[in-house]
């Protein structure tokens, strides 16, 4: 149901206060319905993604449909276990007593989706919110209008129409929703908009989970399997035309193998490309990306072309751009891959450490100890050894950023925990009730109380 900003937090709160979303049965029913939606509406979802992003059907399944279904199935099979109380021990001074942590729903959750994976990154947070027993308001991205309209049409068809609702609209609608006050907000998008989301949530003291982005580096050591490295970097960079928040943003490669890696990457890109250029979501992003190519001081070793009429850009590799080039200071979010040669892995580590902490870091090496050293000496939201972006498809792992790349994490158990209130409960009996713990305190009672602490 799409009602614009007419859907208000009090409505979501009223439904939550009825208690209908708390039972495991309700949560499981909604999760199963999300799985069914993915199965039955795969073609419709793919058509919407094609209209919004020019994405092929296979990429639509891989990037949006299957990950959403997998998240829902993973949570559904574990929800009763996640909901159990966690018993904890009680110190002697509090005996006799029992204590536990229980995971209560937070209440009304606002999910604000992005345009680059407009189905998955709107519905995967809904999986976490529903698994935790919350009501949900979904605000899809207006920059992916076909998918936004599809979500608005499908959600009331498959899910609880009162507990889970959809609001379509622009950035002002998002701010209006934030002003109404929620019990949690989960936003996926860019860092600058993330700051606005956080500012909009501050007046109502609404906690936020921000899944942002940044320049995720790939470090390639001299002992890496270059053929595999080239295939995996080319594939993960070009998925969705490079418009992926955890896509490898740039490569740092040891000088001794740099030329060979560049040759293999260019050949692999040519092999993987079914068309000479890739679609970009809108004119603003197209102009930004073409400017990155035009303004670089590096060498364009493949690609570099674009078609203004169709908003398409060739997959582009830039060798050794200047560290101050825009392509090295801004998150690229497109099919452009800078490669910087370094003299050592230590130099690569230093390069990463002197830049804002990224959402992900990738290291390619045949030496496990070296991979661990790189991970231990750098900071990032997540890390992958000998591949890229695949950690987001593992629901057992928390997914989130650090610093400017985001705050908080979700997926699987971590999403359930993030959108639950961890409530501490201490249950004591009324007997015994020794008089010595109450004032006025005698010398003996003070001594005994100190001994028990």
C-alpha positions as CSV (number, residue, x, y, z in Angstrom):
1,X,0.0,0.0,0.0
2,X,1.4,3.4,-1.0
3,X,0.1,6.3,1.0
4,X,2.9,8.8,0.8
5,X,3.7,10.5,4.1
6,X,0.2,9.7,5.4
7,X,1.6,6.6,7.0
8,X,2.7,7.8,10.3
9,X,4.7,6.3,13.2
10,X,1.7,6.3,15.5
11,X,-0.1,3.9,13.1
12,X,3.0,1.6,13.0
13,X,3.3,2.0,16.8
14,X,-0.4,1.2,17.3
15,X,-0.2,-2.0,15.4
16,X,3.0,-2.9,17.2
17,X,1.3,-2.2,20.6
18,X,-1.4,-4.8,19.8
19,X,1.3,-7.5,20.1
20,X,0.5,-9.1,16.8
21,X,4.1,-9.0,15.6
22,X,5.7,-10.6,18.6
23,X,4.8,-14.3,18.2
24,X,7.2,-16.5,16.4
25,X,4.4,-17.7,14.2
26,X,3.8,-14.2,12.8
27,X,7.4,-13.7,12.1
28,X,7.8,-17.0,10.3
29,X,4.7,-16.4,8.2
30,X,6.1,-13.0,7.0
31,X,9.5,-14.5,6.2
32,X,8.0,-17.4,4.3
33,X,5.9,-14.9,2.4
34,X,9.0,-12.9,1.4
35,X,10.5,-16.2,0.1
36,X,7.3,-16.8,-1.9
37,X,7.4,-13.3,-3.3
38,X,10.9,-13.9,-4.6
39,X,9.9,-17.2,-6.2
40,X,6.6,-16.0,-7.8
41,X,7.7,-12.5,-8.8
42,X,11.2,-13.1,-10.1
43,X,10.3,-12.1,-13.6
44,X,8.5,-8.9,-12.4
45,X,11.4,-8.0,-10.2
46,X,13.9,-8.6,-13.1
47,X,11.7,-6.4,-15.4
48,X,11.7,-3.6,-12.9
49,X,15.5,-3.8,-12.4
50,X,15.9,-3.8,-16.2
51,X,13.8,-0.7,-16.5
52,X,15.6,1.1,-13.7
53,X,19.2,0.0,-14.2
54,X,19.4,-1.9,-17.4
55,X,20.4,-5.0,-15.5
56,X,20.2,-8.4,-17.2
57,X,17.8,-11.0,-15.7
58,X,20.7,-13.2,-14.5
59,X,22.2,-10.3,-12.6
60,X,18.8,-9.4,-11.2
61,X,18.5,-12.9,-9.8
62,X,22.1,-13.0,-8.5
63,X,22.0,-9.5,-7.0
64,X,18.5,-9.0,-5.7
65,X,16.2,-11.9,-5.9
66,X,18.3,-14.8,-4.6
67,X,20.0,-12.9,-1.8
68,X,16.7,-11.7,-0.5
69,X,15.2,-15.2,-0.5
70,X,18.3,-16.6,1.1
71,X,18.2,-14.0,3.9
72,X,14.5,-14.8,4.6
73,X,15.0,-18.6,4.6
74,X,18.1,-18.3,6.9
75,X,16.1,-16.3,9.4
76,X,13.0,-18.4,9.2
77,X,14.8,-21.6,10.1
78,X,16.4,-20.1,13.1
79,X,13.9,-17.6,14.5
80,X,12.7,-19.7,17.4
81,X,16.2,-20.3,18.6
82,X,17.1,-16.6,18.3
83,X,14.1,-15.6,20.3
84,X,15.1,-17.7,23.3
85,X,16.2,-16.1,26.6
86,X,19.9,-16.1,27.3
87,X,20.4,-17.2,30.9
88,X,23.3,-15.5,32.7
89,X,24.9,-16.2,36.1
90,X,24.2,-14.1,39.1
91,X,26.8,-12.9,41.6
92,X,26.7,-14.1,45.2
93,X,25.5,-10.7,46.5
94,X,22.3,-11.1,44.4
95,X,21.5,-14.7,45.3
96,X,19.0,-16.2,45.4
97,X,17.9,-15.0,42.0
98,X,17.7,-15.7,38.3
99,X,18.8,-13.5,35.4
100,X,18.5,-13.5,31.7
101,X,18.7,-11.4,28.6
102,X,15.6,-11.4,26.4
103,X,15.3,-10.0,22.9
104,X,12.3,-7.8,22.6
105,X,11.2,-6.1,19.4
106,X,12.2,-2.4,19.3
107,X,8.8,-1.3,17.8
108,X,8.4,0.6,14.5
109,X,11.3,0.4,12.1
110,X,11.9,2.6,9.1
111,X,13.9,1.1,6.2
112,X,15.2,3.5,3.6
113,X,16.4,1.7,0.5
114,X,19.0,2.8,-2.2
115,X,18.7,2.8,-6.0
116,X,21.6,0.4,-6.9
117,X,20.1,-2.8,-5.5
118,X,16.6,-1.4,-5.0
119,X,14.8,-4.7,-4.2
120,X,17.5,-6.5,-2.1
121,X,18.6,-3.5,-0.1
122,X,15.0,-2.6,0.7
123,X,13.8,-6.1,1.5
124,X,16.8,-7.6,3.3
125,X,16.5,-5.1,6.1
126,X,12.8,-5.9,6.3
127,X,13.8,-9.5,6.9
128,X,15.8,-8.4,9.9
129,X,13.1,-6.1,11.2
130,X,10.4,-8.8,10.8
131,X,12.6,-11.5,12.4
132,X,13.0,-9.3,15.4
133,X,9.2,-8.8,15.6
134,X,8.9,-5.2,14.6
135,X,6.4,-3.3,12.4
136,X,8.1,-1.8,9.3
137,X,7.7,1.2,7.1
138,X,9.6,0.8,3.8
139,X,10.8,3.8,1.9
140,X,12.1,2.6,-1.5
141,X,14.4,4.8,-3.5
142,X,12.7,7.2,-5.9
143,X,15.7,6.9,-8.2
144,X,14.6,3.4,-9.1
145,X,10.9,4.2,-9.8
146,X,9.9,0.9,-11.4
147,X,11.3,-1.1,-8.5
148,X,9.8,1.3,-6.0
149,X,6.3,0.9,-7.6
150,X,6.8,-2.8,-7.7
151,X,7.6,-3.0,-4.0
152,X,4.6,-0.8,-3.2
153,X,2.4,-3.2,-5.2
154,X,3.9,-6.5,-3.9
155,X,4.3,-5.9,-0.2
156,X,0.6,-5.6,0.6
157,X,-0.1,-8.6,-1.6
158,X,2.3,-10.9,0.3
159,X,2.8,-9.4,3.8
160,X,0.7,-8.2,6.7
161,X,-0.8,-5.0,5.3
162,X,-1.1,-3.2,8.6
163,X,2.2,-4.1,10.1
164,X,4.4,-3.7,7.0
165,X,3.7,-0.7,4.8
166,X,5.4,1.1,1.9
167,X,5.8,4.9,1.4
168,X,7.0,6.1,-2.0
169,X,8.3,9.6,-2.5
170,X,11.4,11.9,-2.7
171,X,14.0,13.0,-0.2
172,X,11.5,15.3,1.5
173,X,9.2,12.4,2.2
174,X,12.2,10.7,3.8
175,X,12.8,13.7,6.1
176,X,9.1,13.9,6.9
177,X,9.1,10.3,7.9
178,X,12.2,10.7,10.1
179,X,10.6,13.7,11.8
180,X,7.7,11.5,12.9
181,X,9.9,9.4,15.1
182,X,10.7,5.7,14.8
183,X,12.2,3.1,17.2
184,X,15.0,2.4,14.7
185,X,16.1,3.6,11.2
186,X,18.1,1.5,8.8
187,X,19.5,3.4,5.8
188,X,21.5,2.1,2.9
189,X,23.1,4.7,0.6
190,X,25.9,7.3,0.3
191,X,27.9,8.9,3.0
192,X,26.6,12.5,2.4
193,X,22.9,11.3,2.5
194,X,23.8,9.2,5.5
195,X,24.7,12.4,7.4
196,X,21.3,13.9,6.5
197,X,19.6,10.7,7.7
198,X,21.5,10.8,11.0
199,X,20.7,14.5,11.4
200,X,17.0,13.9,10.7
201,X,16.9,11.1,13.3
202,X,18.6,13.2,16.0
203,X,15.7,15.4,17.2
204,X,13.7,12.3,18.1
205,X,16.8,10.4,19.4
206,X,16.0,7.6,16.9
207,X,18.9,5.0,16.7
208,X,20.2,4.4,13.2
209,X,22.0,1.8,11.3
210,X,23.9,3.4,8.4
211,X,25.1,1.1,5.5
212,X,27.2,3.5,3.5
213,X,30.2,3.0,1.2
214,X,33.7,4.4,0.5
215,X,36.7,3.4,-1.5
216,X,37.1,-0.3,-1.0
217,X,40.7,-1.3,-2.0
218,X,42.0,-4.6,-3.4
219,X,45.6,-5.4,-2.5
220,X,47.3,-7.8,-4.9
221,X,50.5,-9.4,-3.7
222,X,53.3,-10.7,-6.0
223,X,52.5,-14.3,-5.1
224,X,48.7,-14.0,-6.0
225,X,47.2,-16.3,-8.6
226,X,46.9,-13.5,-11.2
227,X,44.5,-15.3,-13.6
228,X,42.0,-16.0,-10.8
229,X,42.6,-12.5,-9.4
230,X,41.9,-10.9,-12.7
231,X,38.7,-12.9,-13.2
232,X,37.3,-12.2,-9.8
233,X,38.2,-8.5,-9.8
234,X,36.7,-8.0,-13.2
235,X,33.6,-9.9,-12.4
236,X,32.9,-8.2,-9.1
237,X,33.8,-4.7,-10.4
238,X,31.5,-4.9,-13.5
239,X,28.4,-6.4,-11.7
240,X,25.6,-3.8,-11.9
241,X,27.9,-1.6,-14.0
242,X,30.1,-1.1,-10.9
243,X,27.3,0.5,-9.0
244,X,27.9,-1.6,-5.9
245,X,28.9,-0.1,-2.6
246,X,31.4,-3.0,-1.9
247,X,32.8,-3.2,-5.4
248,X,36.6,-3.1,-5.5
249,X,37.1,0.7,-5.9
250,X,40.8,0.6,-6.8
251,X,43.7,-1.9,-6.9
252,X,47.1,-1.7,-5.2
253,X,49.4,-4.2,-6.9
254,X,53.1,-5.0,-6.3
255,X,55.2,-3.6,-9.1
256,X,56.8,-6.9,-10.1
257,X,53.4,-8.3,-11.3
258,X,51.6,-5.1,-12.2
259,X,52.1,-5.3,-15.9
260,X,50.9,-8.9,-16.1
261,X,47.9,-8.1,-13.9
262,X,46.9,-5.1,-16.1
263,X,47.1,-7.3,-19.2
264,X,45.0,-10.0,-17.7
265,X,42.4,-7.6,-16.4
266,X,42.0,-5.9,-19.7
267,X,41.7,-9.3,-21.5
268,X,39.2,-10.6,-18.9
269,X,37.0,-7.5,-19.1
270,X,36.9,-7.9,-22.9
271,X,36.0,-11.5,-22.5
272,X,33.2,-10.8,-19.9
273,X,31.7,-7.9,-21.7
274,X,28.7,-8.9,-23.8
275,X,28.4,-5.2,-24.9
276,X,31.1,-2.6,-25.3
277,X,29.6,-0.3,-22.7
278,X,27.5,-0.5,-19.5
279,X,24.3,1.4,-18.5
280,X,24.5,4.1,-15.8
281,X,21.5,4.8,-13.7
282,X,20.9,8.5,-14.6
283,X,22.5,11.6,-16.2
284,X,23.9,12.9,-13.0
285,X,25.9,9.8,-12.3
286,X,26.9,9.6,-16.0
287,X,28.3,13.1,-16.0
288,X,30.1,12.5,-12.7
289,X,31.8,9.3,-14.0
290,X,32.8,10.7,-17.4
291,X,34.4,13.6,-15.5
292,X,36.4,11.2,-13.4
293,X,37.8,9.7,-16.6
294,X,38.4,13.0,-18.4
295,X,40.2,14.6,-15.4
296,X,42.6,11.8,-14.4
297,X,46.3,12.1,-14.8
298,X,46.6,8.3,-15.1
299,X,46.9,6.2,-18.3
300,X,43.6,4.8,-19.6
301,X,44.7,1.3,-20.7
302,X,41.3,0.1,-21.7
303,X,37.9,1.7,-22.2
304,X,37.4,5.3,-21.5
305,X,34.6,5.8,-24.1
306,X,31.0,6.8,-23.4
307,X,27.7,7.4,-25.1
308,X,25.8,10.4,-23.8
309,X,22.6,9.6,-25.6
310,X,22.2,6.2,-24.0
311,X,24.1,7.0,-20.7
312,X,26.5,4.2,-21.2
313,X,30.2,4.0,-20.3
314,X,32.9,1.5,-21.4
315,X,34.5,-0.6,-18.6
316,X,37.6,1.5,-18.0
317,X,41.0,0.7,-16.4
318,X,43.2,3.6,-15.4
319,X,46.9,2.9,-14.5
320,X,48.6,5.0,-11.9
321,X,46.3,8.0,-11.5
322,X,47.5,10.7,-9.2
323,X,46.6,10.2,-5.5
324,X,44.8,13.5,-5.6
325,X,42.9,12.8,-8.7
326,X,39.1,12.8,-8.2
327,X,39.0,9.1,-9.2
328,X,41.2,8.4,-6.2
329,X,39.4,10.7,-3.7
330,X,35.8,10.1,-4.5
331,X,33.9,6.8,-4.3
332,X,33.7,5.7,-8.0
333,X,30.4,3.7,-8.0
334,X,30.7,2.9,-11.7
335,X,32.7,0.7,-14.2
336,X,36.0,2.5,-13.7
337,X,38.9,0.7,-12.0
338,X,42.1,2.6,-11.1
339,X,45.3,0.5,-10.6
340,X,48.2,1.9,-8.5
341,X,51.6,0.1,-8.5
342,X,53.4,-0.1,-5.1
343,X,56.9,-1.4,-4.2
344,X,55.7,-3.5,-1.3
345,X,52.7,-4.7,0.6
346,X,53.8,-2.5,3.4
347,X,53.4,0.5,1.1
348,X,49.9,-0.7,0.1
349,X,49.0,-1.0,3.8
350,X,50.2,2.5,4.5
351,X,48.2,3.8,1.5
352,X,45.0,2.3,2.9
353,X,45.7,3.4,6.4
354,X,46.1,7.1,5.4
355,X,42.6,7.2,3.8
356,X,39.1,7.0,5.3
357,X,38.1,3.5,6.5
358,X,36.4,1.7,3.7
359,X,33.3,-0.6,3.7
360,X,35.4,-3.5,2.5
361,X,39.0,-4.6,1.9
362,X,40.2,-7.3,-0.4
363,X,43.6,-9.0,-0.4
364,X,44.8,-11.5,-3.0
365,X,47.7,-13.7,-2.0
366,X,48.7,-17.4,-1.8
367,X,50.2,-16.8,1.7
368,X,47.6,-17.0,4.4
369,X,49.9,-15.3,7.0
370,X,50.3,-12.3,4.6
371,X,46.6,-12.0,4.2
372,X,46.1,-12.0,8.0
373,X,48.8,-9.4,8.4
374,X,47.1,-7.1,5.9
375,X,43.8,-7.5,7.6
376,X,45.3,-7.0,11.0
377,X,47.1,-3.8,10.0
378,X,44.2,-2.1,8.2
379,X,40.6,-1.2,9.1
380,X,37.5,-1.8,7.1
381,X,33.9,-2.8,7.6
382,X,34.6,-6.3,6.3
383,X,37.4,-8.1,4.5
384,X,37.7,-11.0,1.9
385,X,40.8,-13.0,1.0
386,X,41.2,-14.0,-2.7
387,X,37.8,-12.7,-3.7
388,X,35.6,-9.6,-3.5
389,X,32.1,-8.7,-2.3
390,X,31.2,-12.3,-1.4
391,X,31.1,-11.7,2.3
392,X,27.7,-9.9,2.0
393,X,26.2,-13.2,0.8
394,X,27.2,-15.1,4.0
395,X,24.3,-14.5,6.5
396,X,26.4,-15.9,9.4
397,X,28.7,-12.8,9.0
398,X,27.7,-9.3,10.2
399,X,27.6,-6.8,7.3
400,X,28.4,-3.1,8.0
401,X,30.9,-0.3,7.9
402,X,33.1,1.6,10.2
403,X,33.6,5.3,10.5
404,X,32.5,7.1,7.3
405,X,31.6,3.8,5.7
406,X,28.8,3.2,8.1
407,X,27.7,2.3,11.6
408,X,26.0,-0.8,12.9
409,X,25.6,-4.2,11.1
410,X,22.9,-6.6,10.0
411,X,22.3,-9.8,8.1
412,X,21.3,-13.1,9.8
413,X,21.6,-13.2,13.6
414,X,23.3,-9.8,13.5
415,X,20.2,-8.2,11.9
416,X,17.9,-9.8,14.4
417,X,20.1,-8.5,17.3
418,X,20.5,-5.0,15.8
419,X,16.7,-4.5,15.5
420,X,15.9,-6.1,18.9
421,X,16.2,-4.5,22.4
422,X,18.5,-6.6,24.5
423,X,16.5,-6.4,27.7
424,X,18.1,-7.3,31.0
425,X,15.9,-9.1,33.5
426,X,16.7,-10.0,37.2
427,X,14.1,-12.1,39.1
428,X,14.5,-12.3,42.8
429,X,12.4,-14.2,45.4
430,X,10.9,-12.4,48.5
431,X,12.6,-14.9,50.9
432,X,15.0,-14.7,52.4
433,X,15.0,-10.9,53.1
434,X,17.8,-10.3,55.6
435,X,17.4,-7.2,57.7
436,X,21.1,-6.4,57.6
437,X,21.0,-5.1,54.0
438,X,18.7,-2.2,55.1
439,X,19.7,0.9,57.0
440,X,20.5,1.9,59.6
441,X,23.8,0.0,59.1
442,X,25.6,-1.4,62.1
443,X,29.3,-2.2,62.2
444,X,28.5,-5.9,61.7
445,X,26.1,-5.3,58.8
446,X,28.6,-3.0,57.0
447,X,31.3,-5.7,57.3
448,X,29.0,-8.5,56.1
449,X,27.7,-6.4,53.1
450,X,31.3,-5.6,52.1
451,X,32.2,-9.3,52.2
452,X,29.3,-10.3,50.0
453,X,30.1,-7.8,47.2
